[in-house]
Amino acid sequence: MKTLSNLTLPKLLLGLLIVIPNFAEAHVGIAAASGWAHGVLHPLLGVDHLCAMLAVGVWASQLGGRAVWGLPLTFVSVMALAGWLGMAGLPLPFVEGGIALSLLVLGVFITRAQRMSLWLSALMVGGFAVFHGYAHGAEMPQNASGLSYALGFIFTTSLLHVTGILLAQTLVKWGSPQGVRGLGALVALMSVYWVV
């Protein structure tokens, strides 16, 4: 897969700095949720979810091969199903803890450039997607706009996964695999922030 030749790391970081002041936790019962626009924006407004979704793409890129698309597709599919559970109001314990754990594990795995089989990595990423999907599904409106919200959320989540893949590939292309590992360390540190 080719990297974006016009996308430079400084431009990406500048874009993130522009939206960082608007970040707010995107957790169960906190954010408003209605329609496509809220669904599209919701993954960008919770820095923990943003980091986790980028991390899935970064780690998928590190694993290479079929994992590049297999992990993001697994995450999005399971997240959509778990979103339905949240929307239906079915109880799920440890949602916030599961989200924090996803940041810690994905961050450490990226930092270590952890290798594992496709099925095991997909199983783990799918497990984390349950918590992320449930948290956002619990906020979906139970009317026609709920479907629009879900489609918007799936769209942005997919875009964040692709951004993580391209970011990792760009850093490697620039000869900075340490930069990729540094991203993993930042994601792992975010988990500490959410726990504290």
N, C-alpha and C positions, 0 to 999 in steps of 0.2 A: 504494500500500500504506500502511495506517495504521500509525503508530508505537504502541508500548505506552504508554498514558496513565499507567499506574501505575508504569512503570519510570523511575526517575530516575537520572541519572549517579552521584550519591553512593551510591545503593543498589547499583548495579552495581560501583562501585569497592570498596565495603565487602565485597561478595561475593567479589571477586577477592582482596582482602587476606586474607580468611579462608582461602582455599585456597592462596595463594602459598607459605606455609611447607612445604606438602606437594609442591611441584613437584620433579620429578626428571627428568633427561634421559630421553627415551623413544626410544632409538636401538637399532640392531641389537645384539642380544645383551645388553642391559642390564636390561630389565624383565621381570618375570614376566608370562605371558600365558595365561589360561585362562578360558573361558566369557564369558558376557554381561557380568558385572560388571566384569571386567578390561577388556573391550573398550570399555565405556562410559566407564570412568575413564581409559584410556590416553591419549587426546588431551588430557586436562586435566593430565596429569602431566609433559608435556614442554613447557616454556614456549616453545620454538622452534616446535613444531607448533601449539600454542595460538595464538601470534601469527600464524602463516602462515594458519591457517584463519579467524581473525577478519578478517585483512587481505583475504582473497578476498572476503568479504562486504562489507567497507567499500569496496573498489575497485569491486565490482559495483554498489553503490549509487551511487557517483560516476558511473559510466558510464551508469546508468539504462537505461530501455527493456528490451529482451529480455535484456540482460546481467545484470539483477538476479537472474534465475533461471538464465540460461544458464551463467554462470561457475561458480556453486556446483554445478550438475548435472554440468557437465564435470569439475570437480575430483573429486567423489565417484565418478563412473563410472570415470574413469581410475585413481583411487586404489585402487578395488576390484580392478581388473584387475592393477595393479602389485603389490598385496598378494598376489595369487595367485602372481606370479612370485617374490616373496620367500619365500612359504610353500613353493614348489616347490624352493627352494634354487638357482635360476638366478642366476649372478653378474651383478652390476650395479656398475660402478665409479662413483666420485664421489658416493656417496649422501649423505654428510655435507656435502660441498661443495655439492651440489645443493640441500640443505635450507637452508644458509646463503645461497646465491644467491637462493633464493626470497624469503627475508626482505628482503634488500637491494633486489631489483627491485620487489617489491610495495610496500615501504615508500617507495621513491623515487617510484614511480608515484602512490601516494596523496598524498604530499607535494606533488607537482607537479600533481595532478588530471589526470594523463595521459589523453588521449583516444586511442582506437584502435578499429578495427572490431571487431565481435563475433567474427568468425572468427579474427582475429589474437590478440585477448585470450584467447579460449578455447583456442587452440593453445598459448599461453604458459602459461596456468594449468594446462592438461592436462600440459604438460611438467614443471612443478613437482610435480604430483600423483604423477607416476611415482616420484620420490624419496621423498616422504612415504609413499606406499602401500607401496613396497618395504620401507622401514625397519620398518614395523609388520607387514607380512606375514611378514618374516623371523622375527618373534617369535611368530607364531601357532602354537599347538599343532597338530600334524598328526593330529588325531583329531576326534571329533564336537564337542568343545567349540571347535574352531577356527572352525567356522561361526558359533557363538554369539558368539565373540569378534569376528569380522568384522562381524556385524550390529550389535553394540554399538558398535564403532568407527565404522561408517558412520552410525549414529544420532547419536552425539555430534558427529561432524564436521559433519553437516548442521545440527545445532543451533548449532554455533559459527558457521557461515556465516550463518544467520538472525540470530544475535546481532550479528554484524558489520554486517549490513544495517540492522537496527533501531538500532544505536548510531549509525551514520552519519546515518541519517534523523532521529534525535532531535537530534543536534548541529546539523544544518542547520535543523531546525524551531525550535530555540532561538536561531537566528541566529548560529551559531558554525561556519561552514565552516573557519575557522582551526583549530578543535578537531579536525576530521576530519584536516586536514593534519598537525597535531601528532601524532595517532595514527600516521600514516605515518612520521614522523620517528622515533618510538619503535621501530617495527618495524624500520626500517633500522638503527638503532643496535644492535638485538639481533643482527643479522647480524655486526656487528663483534665482539660478545661471543663468538659461537660460533667465529669464525675465530681469535680470540686465545685 
